[in-house]
Structures are given as structure tokens and as C-alpha cells.
Amino acid sequence: MWKLSGRRPEVLACESDWTRDYKYTEAAKGFSHGAENPVPLARVTFRWEISHAKFLTGRLGRWRKAFEAKPFLDFSNGITRTIWLLHSGAQFFPVECSKAEARAFHVAVGIGPGYLTRDDFRWD
């Protein structure tokens, strides 16, 4: 979905170049600490982009608008961590976004029973 959004860093263009990201080795060091020092979640922005086009229909030449919703995903923080996870074979990993975005993102991706909020992680 990130690649299809069309707004991605150049480093995503070719998977063989992922390890050339200037912070890639730092990400590897960050993940090496494990649960003792967890890595922050990547921060994403998700929305449905609505596009429309006019097209001619019928013999009378009337214009009709067609609407299309396309999922849009972008990262505001955590690009290198995400690249490291993808390169290392992670099939699933959590990301952070607003609650409204989480609902829409879950509808678009549909993985798991739902999303978690900060309240779900409160420690007493």
C-alpha cells in the first residue's frame, strides 16, 4: 500500500538498495536490544484519497462524474525502521497513527480483529 501511494522515498524504488539507506545500520543496532529497550513504532498517516473524473455517456452527450477511493499511506517517522523490518522478512509489524486513521486503516488492510489504542497498553 505504501508503494502504491506514490509518495515514497527513493530508497523504496529498488529493494536491493534498502540497505544503502544512510540510517540502516543504526536501525539494526536499535533492534538488537530486544525487549529490554524496544524500538518506537513507526508513525503513519492513512486516508482514503477520493478522485473523480468526468466522462461522456449516452447518445445525448451528458457528462457523468465517477468517484474512486484509493488508500493512501505515508510515513512521518520510522521509514528506516520499516525498511529494516521489511528487509529482515517481517510479515507483520505494528505502526502508530491517530484513532480515526486506525479505523480507516484497519478497514483497508483488514489484518487481525481490530486495532489497539494507548489505553490498551496502560501499565498499573
Residue pairs with C-beta under 8 A, 6 or more apart in sequence:
1 71
1 73
1 108
1 109
2 8
2 12
2 73
2 74
2 75
2 82
3 12
4 70
4 71
5 71
5 72
5 73
5 74
7 72
7 74
9 79
11 17
11 18
11 20
11 21
11 79
11 83
12 18
12 83
15 86
15 87
18 24
18 83
18 84
18 86
18 87
19 87
21 27
21 79
21 80
21 83
23 80
24 80
24 83
24 84
26 80
27 39
27 80
27 81
27 83
27 84
28 84
30 39
30 81
31 39
31 81
31 84
31 88
33 39
39 81
40 77
40 78
40 81
41 78
41 94
41 95
41 96
42 75
42 77
42 78
42 79
42 81
42 82
42 93
42 95
42 96
43 75
43 76
43 77
43 78
43 95
43 96
43 97
44 73
44 74
44 75
44 76
44 78
44 95
44 96
44 97
44 101
44 105
45 72
45 73
45 74
45 75
45 76
45 97
45 101
46 71
46 72
46 73
46 97
46 101
46 104
46 105
46 108
47 72
47 101
47 104
48 69
48 70
48 71
48 72
48 104
48 108
49 69
49 70
49 71
49 72
50 67
50 68
50 69
51 67
51 68
51 70
52 65
52 66
52 67
52 68
53 65
53 66
53 68
54 63
54 64
54 65
55 63
55 64
55 66
56 62
56 63
56 64
57 63
57 64
71 108
73 105
75 82
78 95
82 93
82 95
85 93
92 111
94 116
97 105
99 117
102 115
102 117
103 115
105 115
106 112
106 114
106 115
